[in-house]
Amino acid sequence: MTIKRGDGRQALIEATAAVLSRGQDVQIKEIAETVGVSHTLVYRHFPEGGKDELVAEAYGHLFKGVAQSDFDRLFTALKAPGPTRDRIRDLVLAVLSPRRADVRWARLEALVQTRMNPYVAERIEGARQALIQGFADRLREIEPGLPADTAVGLSLISQALPLGITAIGGPGLTRQQRETVAELWADAMVHLFDRARADVHPTP
């Protein structure tokens, strides 16, 4: 991967994230060469912790990026007219796909690193909070009368879709098991969102 000179801090983060996603060790000089800058620039962009801080930002970038894509798809499924349940079921099946092993690794590795690198713990928590609040805000776009606390609660539960299932849904699940999980999860999500809407629009 070649990144144009001048992209600066974000370019360093993305280059480091690419190395981490391949399961390789981060070497500052190699990262700097990829971006096309001096390795001393890394310490100017990340003055608090140098390499540790850069790696933390990269893990945060990976964690948020892969979760955000699933959240975007879930939001689309909830917002679009028609059979919401079927769209959620299909999304869960995609999340559980054995082909997503790289995504599963990136998320779990990022969480593991929170116990070893305090910078990672801080960045992951920041990314998690941003995901929760961002999805809650989008839910209130769909249902403007939804109380803020309810939206956050639904967001927390929804976050288990891209994160929790990713952790437990390894390649050992059979196709039938994946389909069963998808059906059950779709039923549960639809029920929760319908219940929240009923609270906003109670039946006379």
PARO-963709 format. One line per field, with one value per residue: residue in three letters; x, y, z of N, C-alpha, C in turn; residue number from 0. Coordinates in pm, 1 decimal. Atoms other than C-alpha are relative to their C-alpha. Example, Ala and Ser with C-alpha at 12.3 -4.5 7.8 and 13.67 -1.06 7.14 Angstrom:
<nodes>
code <- [ALA	SER]
n_xx <- [89.0	-82.0]
n_yy <- [-119.0	-119.0]
n_zz <- [0.0	-6.0]
ca_xx <- [1230.0	1367.0]
ca_yy <- [-450.0	-106.0]
ca_zz <- [780.0	714.0]
c_xx <- [90.0	-77.0]
c_yy <- [120.0	109.0]
c_zz <- [0.0	73.0]
pos <- [0	1]
</nodes>
This chain:
<nodes>
code <- [MET	THR	ILE	LYS	ARG	GLY	ASP	GLY	ARG	GLN	ALA	LEU	ILE	GLU	ALA	THR	ALA	ALA	VAL	LEU	SER	ARG	GLY	GLN	ASP	VAL	GLN	ILE	LYS	GLU	ILE	ALA	GLU	THR	VAL	GLY	VAL	SER	HIS	THR	LEU	VAL	TYR	ARG	HIS	PHE	PRO	GLU	GLY	GLY	LYS	ASP	GLU	LEU	VAL	ALA	GLU	ALA	TYR	GLY	HIS	LEU	PHE	LYS	GLY	VAL	ALA	GLN	SER	ASP	PHE	ASP	ARG	LEU	PHE	THR	ALA	LEU	LYS	ALA	PRO	GLY	PRO	THR	ARG	ASP	ARG	ILE	ARG	ASP	LEU	VAL	LEU	ALA	VAL	LEU	SER	PRO	ARG	ARG	ALA	ASP	VAL	ARG	TRP	ALA	ARG	LEU	GLU	ALA	LEU	VAL	GLN	THR	ARG	MET	ASN	PRO	TYR	VAL	ALA	GLU	ARG	ILE	GLU	GLY	ALA	ARG	GLN	ALA	LEU	ILE	GLN	GLY	PHE	ALA	ASP	ARG	LEU	ARG	GLU	ILE	GLU	PRO	GLY	LEU	PRO	ALA	ASP	THR	ALA	VAL	GLY	LEU	SER	LEU	ILE	SER	GLN	ALA	LEU	PRO	LEU	GLY	ILE	THR	ALA	ILE	GLY	GLY	PRO	GLY	LEU	THR	ARG	GLN	GLN	ARG	GLU	THR	VAL	ALA	GLU	LEU	TRP	ALA	ASP	ALA	MET	VAL	HIS	LEU	PHE	ASP	ARG	ALA	ARG	ALA	ASP	VAL	HIS	PRO	THR	PRO]
n_xx <- [84.7	-73.8	81.9	-61.6	-63.3	83.6	121.5	-33.5	33.9	96.7	-67.9	-77.5	95.4	53.5	-107.3	-20.4	116.8	-15.4	-99.2	63.1	104.6	-67.2	-60.6	-143.9	-53.7	-13.4	-134.5	18.5	-69.7	72.7	124.0	-36.7	-36.1	124.5	68.4	-88.8	-46.1	-105.2	54.0	7.2	129.9	94.1	-4.9	58.8	145.4	45.9	-99.5	25.4	-48.9	-75.5	49.7	116.5	114.4	35.6	64.5	131.1	87.5	28.0	98.5	126.7	44.8	49.8	117.2	114.8	30.9	69.6	130.8	82.0	58.8	116.2	102.0	60.4	90.6	114.6	81.5	68.9	103.8	108.1	59.8	64.2	134.5	5.9	-23.6	-121.5	-53.4	-79.7	-125.8	-84.8	-45.5	-105.8	-117.0	-62.9	-65.8	-123.2	-92.9	-46.3	-64.4	-139.9	-88.9	-32.6	-98.4	-91.6	71.8	9.4	-132.2	-30.6	77.8	-42.7	-136.6	7.6	47.0	-107.6	-104.5	40.2	-54.1	-145.4	-43.5	100.2	44.5	101.3	122.8	62.7	49.9	111.2	115.8	48.8	66.7	124.0	96.8	41.9	90.5	126.6	74.4	30.7	111.8	117.4	46.1	61.2	129.0	96.5	38.5	107.7	110.8	-35.5	51.2	-67.5	-80.2	-144.9	-49.4	45.0	-82.3	-132.4	17.2	11.2	-130.8	-86.8	40.8	-35.3	-144.4	-33.9	7.8	-130.7	-109.4	20.0	11.6	-130.8	-85.8	41.4	37.5	-119.9	18.5	52.3	145.0	47.0	88.9	131.3	-9.8	-4.7	134.0	84.8	-36.5	48.4	146.0	31.4	-45.2	90.9	123.8	-23.8	-20.5	127.6	83.1	-48.7	28.7	146.0	40.0	-39.8	92.6	131.0	-6.6	9.0	134.2	85.5	131.9	104.9]
n_yy <- [-118.8	-125.4	-113.4	-124.1	-86.8	-114.6	44.3	-20.9	85.4	103.2	95.0	88.1	87.7	96.1	91.9	88.8	87.7	100.5	96.1	76.0	86.7	117.0	74.3	-23.3	-93.5	-138.5	-56.7	-141.7	-41.6	52.9	-77.4	-132.4	15.2	22.6	-128.6	-91.5	-104.8	40.6	69.0	-93.6	-67.6	79.5	-45.8	-133.9	18.1	78.3	-36.8	56.6	136.5	48.2	119.5	52.9	-86.2	24.3	131.3	-15.0	-69.4	92.2	97.6	-71.6	-17.5	129.8	36.8	-82.1	13.1	122.9	-2.6	-103.0	51.3	81.7	-91.5	-67.4	94.9	20.5	-120.7	7.5	102.5	-51.4	-119.8	29.4	59.7	141.6	101.5	-30.6	121.9	75.3	-71.5	22.1	139.6	8.6	-69.0	88.3	106.9	-56.4	-18.3	131.4	70.3	40.5	-83.8	-121.8	33.1	-112.7	-98.7	57.6	-12.0	-141.3	-45.8	67.9	-41.5	-135.4	10.6	61.4	-98.7	-97.4	43.6	-9.4	-133.8	-93.8	-87.4	73.8	1.1	-132.5	-21.1	91.9	-49.0	-117.3	46.6	68.3	-101.9	-71.4	88.2	8.8	-124.6	-25.3	83.0	-48.6	-120.9	40.3	62.0	-107.9	-52.5	87.3	-15.5	-123.4	-4.9	99.4	-62.5	13.4	117.7	118.8	8.9	48.9	140.6	77.3	-5.0	95.2	134.6	16.0	13.8	140.9	66.1	11.1	29.2	121.8	118.0	20.0	69.2	137.9	69.4	43.3	89.0	129.3	6.4	57.2	-88.2	1.5	-78.9	-141.5	-40.2	-4.5	-121.8	-115.1	-8.1	-39.1	-136.5	-88.8	-6.4	-77.6	-140.4	-56.6	-12.4	-111.3	-126.6	-18.1	-36.5	-139.7	-84.3	3.9	-91.0	-136.5	-14.0	100.0	23.3	-61.3]
n_zz <- [0.0	4.1	-42.3	44.8	-98.0	-35.2	-66.5	-139.6	-113.3	37.6	87.9	-87.2	-68.0	95.7	36.7	-114.7	-6.1	104.7	-49.7	-108.1	54.8	58.2	-109.3	0.8	-98.4	47.5	-0.4	26.2	122.1	114.9	11.2	50.7	140.9	74.2	11.3	69.5	-91.1	-91.9	-118.2	-112.5	5.5	-80.4	-138.6	-3.5	8.6	-115.2	-100.7	-133.1	-16.9	113.8	67.2	-71.4	29.6	140.0	6.2	-63.9	94.5	110.2	-48.0	-8.5	138.2	45.0	-78.9	37.4	141.5	33.4	-66.2	62.5	123.5	-35.6	-51.5	115.3	65.7	-87.9	9.0	128.9	-12.3	-84.5	60.5	128.0	-9.8	33.9	-105.3	-75.1	-60.4	96.8	23.8	-117.6	7.6	101.1	-54.0	-98.1	76.2	55.6	-111.4	-42.9	110.5	-22.9	80.6	-74.3	-102.8	-20.1	-80.2	-135.2	-62.3	-27.0	-115.1	-121.6	-29.4	-55.6	-138.2	-78.6	-20.8	-102.7	-128.5	2.8	39.6	-51.5	108.1	75.3	-80.1	11.2	136.8	24.8	-74.1	72.0	121.8	-39.5	-39.2	120.7	72.7	-73.6	10.6	140.2	43.0	-72.1	70.0	126.6	-31.4	-25.4	131.0	45.6	-93.5	-71.9	-136.2	-84.0	-106.6	17.7	-72.0	72.4	121.6	-41.1	-35.9	122.8	64.6	-70.4	39.1	140.6	12.2	-17.1	130.2	65.4	-91.9	-77.7	85.1	60.2	-95.9	-26.9	123.5	70.9	114.7	-40.6	15.7	125.5	75.5	-64.3	-123.1	36.9	43.9	-119.0	-73.2	76.8	-15.1	-137.4	-23.8	73.3	-78.1	-121.9	34.4	44.0	-118.8	-81.5	65.6	1.0	-135.9	-22.8	77.3	-65.4	-114.2	54.3	57.2	-66.8	56.6	-86.3]
ca_xx <- [0.0	132.8	-1.0	60.4	299.7	115.8	-171.4	4.2	-132.6	-429.1	-208.0	18.4	-283.4	-423.5	-87.4	-44.2	-399.3	-322.0	-15.9	-213.9	-496.2	-243.1	-125.9	220.3	441.8	447.6	786.4	796.8	1053.2	853.8	530.9	701.6	845.2	501.0	357.3	662.0	774.7	1063.2	1016.6	1079.0	748.0	569.2	680.8	571.5	222.1	202.3	397.2	230.3	330.2	507.8	468.4	226.1	1.1	13.5	-73.2	-358.0	-501.8	-474.2	-661.2	-929.3	-951.3	-991.0	-1243.2	-1465.5	-1439.0	-1547.0	-1828.5	-1948.7	-2005.3	-2238.8	-2417.8	-2472.7	-2627.9	-2848.8	-2967.7	-3053.1	-3247.9	-3448.6	-3513.8	-3619.6	-3985.8	-4086.9	-3994.8	-3742.0	-3705.3	-3578.1	-3317.7	-3191.7	-3175.2	-2968.9	-2738.1	-2676.5	-2599.5	-2344.1	-2189.2	-2160.9	-2010.0	-1686.0	-1544.5	-1535.0	-1252.9	-1033.5	-1298.9	-1346.6	-973.3	-943.3	-1220.1	-1106.5	-741.0	-831.0	-1020.2	-733.6	-491.9	-697.6	-554.4	-195.4	-180.6	-354.9	-366.9	-562.4	-813.3	-875.8	-913.2	-1138.0	-1363.9	-1384.0	-1472.0	-1731.6	-1900.2	-1904.9	-2067.4	-2331.1	-2427.2	-2406.5	-2644.1	-2879.5	-2897.3	-2976.0	-3251.9	-3414.0	-3408.9	-3629.4	-3846.9	-3820.8	-4029.1	-3798.3	-3659.6	-3284.6	-3226.8	-3434.8	-3239.4	-2910.6	-3043.0	-3143.9	-2806.9	-2625.6	-2829.0	-2773.7	-2399.6	-2403.3	-2486.3	-2153.2	-1946.5	-2097.0	-2193.4	-1855.6	-1689.6	-1898.9	-1978.8	-1656.3	-1603.2	-1717.4	-2085.0	-2263.3	-2469.8	-2790.3	-2671.3	-2588.6	-2931.9	-3100.3	-2907.5	-3000.0	-3370.1	-3375.5	-3175.3	-3400.3	-3708.9	-3556.2	-3446.6	-3782.4	-3961.9	-3743.1	-3783.6	-4159.0	-4189.8	-3997.1	-4218.6	-4530.7	-4413.5	-4382.8	-4719.7	-4937.4	-5258.6	-5562.2]
ca_yy <- [0.0	343.0	655.5	1001.0	1223.7	1492.8	1278.1	1299.4	1158.1	974.1	815.4	676.4	535.9	370.4	223.5	82.1	-57.5	-236.5	-400.1	-503.6	-647.6	-880.7	-997.3	-848.5	-659.0	-281.7	-138.9	240.1	280.9	57.1	242.2	576.3	450.1	331.9	678.0	849.5	1043.4	1038.7	801.9	1097.7	1244.5	958.7	1092.8	1442.8	1321.2	1090.7	1270.9	1103.8	745.0	723.2	375.7	262.6	559.3	502.5	134.1	229.1	471.6	203.9	-50.7	209.4	277.5	-94.1	-150.4	140.2	91.2	-270.6	-216.8	99.5	-86.0	-334.4	-55.0	124.0	-187.7	-239.9	121.4	73.6	-241.8	-60.9	248.8	87.1	-3.0	-365.5	-682.7	-553.1	-894.0	-1056.1	-784.9	-822.5	-1199.7	-1160.1	-914.8	-1159.0	-1433.9	-1204.1	-1123.6	-1494.9	-1585.4	-1788.7	-1553.5	-1276.3	-1435.2	-1129.8	-899.7	-1133.0	-1133.4	-754.0	-697.2	-957.9	-860.2	-497.2	-597.1	-818.6	-529.2	-314.8	-522.0	-467.1	-112.0	164.0	379.3	106.8	80.4	454.2	457.6	150.7	291.8	620.1	437.3	227.2	529.2	706.5	403.7	376.9	743.7	767.6	476.9	607.3	942.1	765.3	561.3	886.3	995.9	696.8	746.7	1112.9	1055.3	783.5	883.9	936.7	665.2	414.7	493.4	438.8	111.2	-12.8	97.0	-104.4	-413.1	-356.9	-331.3	-694.5	-776.8	-681.7	-733.5	-1006.0	-1245.8	-1188.5	-1310.7	-1624.7	-1705.4	-1874.5	-2105.3	-2403.1	-2310.3	-2522.4	-2359.7	-2468.9	-2318.5	-1988.3	-1981.2	-2056.7	-1778.5	-1537.0	-1622.4	-1588.5	-1266.6	-1109.6	-1198.5	-1048.9	-725.1	-669.5	-733.5	-483.6	-210.4	-269.8	-249.0	78.5	221.7	109.5	306.0	616.2	556.2	371.3	214.6	412.3]
ca_zz <- [0.0	-93.8	72.7	-62.6	125.0	315.4	438.8	775.5	1097.0	946.7	682.7	954.0	1138.8	827.0	728.6	1078.8	1076.1	750.4	910.3	1218.5	1008.6	845.6	1189.1	1144.3	1387.3	1356.8	1263.1	1279.7	1002.6	768.0	843.4	780.0	451.3	341.5	405.3	262.0	569.0	814.1	1108.1	1341.3	1223.5	1399.5	1735.1	1643.9	1553.0	1856.1	2129.0	2427.6	2360.6	2026.4	1881.8	2154.8	2085.1	1707.7	1750.2	1984.0	1729.9	1462.1	1673.4	1744.6	1371.6	1296.0	1573.7	1479.4	1105.8	1092.4	1343.2	1169.5	842.5	1013.9	1199.3	869.3	720.0	1025.7	1008.5	640.3	724.2	992.2	783.5	456.6	395.0	371.6	564.9	817.8	978.5	660.4	609.1	967.0	924.0	607.5	785.4	1071.3	821.4	659.2	997.3	1077.3	741.3	769.0	505.6	765.4	964.2	906.9	1052.0	1348.6	1413.5	1393.4	1646.9	1895.4	1866.0	1932.5	2246.8	2365.9	2327.6	2567.4	2853.2	2744.2	2614.9	2813.8	2502.6	2321.8	2609.0	2588.7	2208.7	2197.9	2467.6	2279.2	1958.1	2138.7	2293.7	1957.4	1795.2	2068.0	2060.5	1682.8	1630.8	1900.3	1718.9	1393.1	1557.5	1665.7	1302.4	1224.1	1532.9	1646.3	1959.4	2090.9	2434.6	2440.8	2702.8	2506.1	2190.1	2373.9	2518.5	2175.1	2042.7	2310.5	2226.3	1855.5	1912.5	2017.4	1656.1	1498.9	1814.1	2029.7	1752.6	1591.6	1909.6	1952.5	1590.4	1489.7	1192.8	1399.8	1355.2	1097.2	824.7	999.1	1327.7	1156.8	997.6	1330.9	1507.3	1228.9	1253.7	1632.9	1632.2	1368.3	1571.8	1886.8	1716.9	1549.9	1878.6	2065.5	1807.1	1777.2	2155.6	2162.7	1888.3	2075.9	2379.4	2159.5	1990.8	2245.3	2121.5	2245.2]
c_xx <- [88.4	-94.6	72.3	60.7	-95.0	-130.4	18.7	-47.6	-94.0	62.3	82.7	-91.2	-50.0	106.2	26.5	-115.2	10.1	99.1	-62.0	-102.8	58.7	68.4	149.2	40.0	16.1	145.2	-10.1	65.3	-73.5	-130.5	29.4	35.7	-124.1	-72.0	85.0	46.1	115.1	-61.5	-7.6	-134.0	-104.4	-7.1	-49.5	-152.4	-56.1	96.1	-20.1	66.4	75.5	-64.7	-124.7	-125.4	-47.5	-73.3	-140.3	-99.4	-38.5	-102.0	-137.4	-61.3	-59.2	-132.6	-123.3	-41.2	-80.0	-136.5	-93.2	-67.8	-122.7	-111.9	-71.0	-100.8	-123.8	-93.8	-80.2	-114.7	-119.4	-75.9	-82.2	-139.7	4.9	34.2	133.6	65.3	90.5	134.4	95.3	54.6	116.0	127.9	73.0	72.3	131.9	105.5	61.8	76.2	144.1	99.2	41.1	101.7	94.2	-63.8	-8.8	132.7	27.4	-72.8	50.5	140.7	1.5	-43.3	106.2	106.1	-36.5	56.7	151.2	52.2	-105.3	-50.9	-109.5	-132.3	-74.4	-61.2	-119.0	-125.7	-58.8	-75.3	-133.5	-109.4	-52.0	-97.8	-137.3	-82.5	-39.0	-119.2	-128.3	-58.3	-69.6	-134.6	-106.1	-35.2	-117.7	-125.2	27.3	-47.9	67.7	81.6	148.3	53.8	-40.9	84.0	139.3	-8.3	-10.3	132.9	96.2	-32.0	39.9	149.2	44.1	-6.2	136.2	113.0	-17.2	-5.9	133.5	89.1	-37.3	-26.0	119.0	-31.1	-56.5	-151.1	-35.3	-90.0	-137.6	1.6	4.1	-137.6	-95.8	27.8	-55.2	-150.7	-37.5	38.3	-92.0	-131.5	17.5	13.9	-130.6	-92.0	41.3	-32.9	-150.3	-49.3	34.9	-93.3	-138.3	-1.9	-11.5	-140.6	-93.1	-136.4	-105.9	-81.7]
c_yy <- [124.1	113.5	127.5	77.3	117.4	-39.8	-2.8	-104.5	-114.2	-105.0	-99.4	-100.1	-108.0	-101.5	-100.0	-98.6	-110.8	-107.8	-88.5	-98.8	-123.6	-84.5	16.0	97.2	137.7	45.2	145.2	42.5	-48.6	75.4	136.4	-6.2	-19.8	131.1	101.4	115.8	-54.4	-66.5	93.0	73.6	-74.4	55.3	143.7	-7.2	-70.5	22.5	-64.8	-136.0	-55.7	-119.3	-54.8	80.2	-21.0	-132.7	6.7	66.8	-92.7	-105.7	65.7	18.7	-130.0	-35.3	76.9	-22.3	-124.0	-6.4	98.9	-52.4	-85.9	86.0	71.5	-90.9	-26.5	120.4	-0.7	-100.0	50.4	112.5	-31.8	-58.6	-148.4	-89.8	20.8	-126.9	-75.6	67.7	-17.4	-142.4	-13.9	67.6	-89.6	-114.6	48.8	17.1	-132.9	-76.7	-38.1	86.0	127.6	-25.5	115.9	107.8	-46.4	15.8	143.9	48.7	-62.9	41.2	139.1	-4.4	-61.5	104.2	103.6	-36.7	17.0	140.9	100.0	97.0	-67.9	0.1	132.0	21.1	-89.5	47.0	122.8	-38.1	-64.7	99.8	77.3	-83.8	-5.6	126.0	29.9	-80.8	42.1	123.8	-36.8	-69.0	106.8	75.7	-80.9	23.2	121.9	5.6	-95.2	70.5	-29.3	-125.6	-130.1	-21.1	-52.9	-148.4	-89.7	-5.2	-98.6	-143.4	-26.9	-20.9	-144.3	-75.2	-9.1	-42.1	-132.5	-125.4	-28.8	-81.7	-147.2	-80.4	-40.9	-96.3	-136.2	-12.9	-62.8	100.4	7.4	81.7	149.2	50.3	11.2	125.7	122.4	17.0	50.6	145.4	99.6	15.4	89.5	148.4	66.7	20.6	121.5	134.7	26.8	42.0	145.2	94.4	4.4	93.0	144.9	28.0	-103.4	-11.9	58.2	-106.8]
c_zz <- [0.0	34.3	-36.6	115.7	29.8	65.7	151.6	96.9	-38.8	-90.5	81.1	70.7	-95.3	-43.5	112.0	13.2	-104.0	43.5	107.9	-54.9	-67.4	107.2	9.5	109.8	-63.1	16.0	-44.7	-131.8	-125.1	-22.3	-61.3	-148.3	-86.8	-26.3	-76.8	84.8	84.0	122.7	120.9	3.0	82.7	141.9	14.3	-5.3	122.6	116.7	135.7	17.0	-118.1	-66.8	68.3	-32.4	-143.8	-14.6	60.6	-94.0	-114.3	41.7	13.4	-137.5	-54.0	67.1	-45.7	-144.1	-32.5	66.7	-68.0	-126.3	28.9	55.9	-114.1	-69.5	86.0	-6.2	-130.1	6.2	80.0	-68.0	-124.2	20.7	-33.9	116.9	72.5	54.2	-96.1	-26.1	118.0	-0.8	-98.9	48.6	99.6	-70.7	-59.2	108.7	41.9	-107.5	34.5	-77.4	73.2	112.0	27.4	84.9	144.4	73.6	40.7	123.9	129.6	39.2	61.8	145.8	91.3	35.2	106.9	136.6	8.1	-27.5	47.5	-105.7	-82.6	75.4	-13.9	-138.0	-30.1	72.1	-67.8	-125.9	33.3	36.8	-120.8	-81.8	67.2	-20.4	-144.2	-47.9	71.2	-68.8	-130.2	22.8	22.9	-127.6	-54.4	83.2	87.7	144.6	95.8	108.3	-17.8	67.7	-68.9	-125.0	32.8	37.8	-122.0	-74.3	64.4	-39.1	-144.4	-18.0	18.4	-132.9	-67.2	92.4	72.8	-84.5	-67.2	92.1	14.9	-127.0	-82.4	-112.9	36.8	-12.2	-134.5	-71.3	65.5	129.4	-30.4	-41.0	118.5	82.1	-70.6	15.1	139.2	26.4	-69.8	75.3	122.5	-31.0	-40.5	119.5	84.6	-62.5	-7.4	137.8	29.6	-76.3	65.6	121.2	-44.2	-52.2	62.7	-67.8	91.7	70.3]
pos <- [0	1	2	3	4	5	6	7	8	9	10	11	12	13	14	15	16	17	18	19	20	21	22	23	24	25	26	27	28	29	30	31	32	33	34	35	36	37	38	39	40	41	42	43	44	45	46	47	48	49	50	51	52	53	54	55	56	57	58	59	60	61	62	63	64	65	66	67	68	69	70	71	72	73	74	75	76	77	78	79	80	81	82	83	84	85	86	87	88	89	90	91	92	93	94	95	96	97	98	99	100	101	102	103	104	105	106	107	108	109	110	111	112	113	114	115	116	117	118	119	120	121	122	123	124	125	126	127	128	129	130	131	132	133	134	135	136	137	138	139	140	141	142	143	144	145	146	147	148	149	150	151	152	153	154	155	156	157	158	159	160	161	162	163	164	165	166	167	168	169	170	171	172	173	174	175	176	177	178	179	180	181	182	183	184	185	186	187	188	189	190	191	192	193	194	195	196	197	198	199	200	201	202	203]
</nodes>
